[in-house]
């Protein structure tokens, strides 16, 4: 772990090595440089362009850009707003939900309702935290739980404690409060979400502040995470 104040003082070669490791670990906000080129080019500040170049590196025949606090703090408000507006739109799933259904979900899940279709203010909160907040139910420290980086072992322990058990996944027979997990080929949990009802899920795709807590559908989940490695956990009555 490197403190943000150290990064600006590092040699470019050392910084690039750190950024490449960050990308390999899927940590933080690392994106293709081409996706932000129009924002950088629109800036008239030479210093900003130079800073963006410093946090750009090449790997797999592509240029990548990493957003760090030490860089973000140098941006003026106009540039910050442009970046936030652009990235927020890229991370929002297209979901149709009517007002009556949304009102019902708010009534059923008051501990999650303040977070429906909203953004975090800092990086760190991940999908496992959103799911853990869901199964913790009303009366728990939701504000604290949902803002954490939760590890796989923590969520799995909580599922066991809350009397959840693995069940066969049948898409048309989901129950409210069901939990879906996705595992990779190493059997590590790479994503989790919480089923509200009628095929609507409380979800957060990633740990950046650009990833919203959003009510999404099964189709949205398939599009992002696929159908492989899925597991269903259901609370036993």
Protein Blocks (a to p, Z undefined) as FASTA:
>chain_A
ZZfklmmmpcfklmmmmmmmmmmnopajdddfklmmmmmmmpcbfklmmmmmmmgcceeh
iacddddfklmmmpcfklmmmmmmmmmmmmpccddddfklmmmmmmmmmmlmmmgopadf
behiafklmmmmmmnoghiafklmmmpccdfklmmmmmmmnopacddddfklccehiacd
dddfkopafbdcddfbghiacddfbfbfklccddddfklmmmmnojnhiacddddZZ
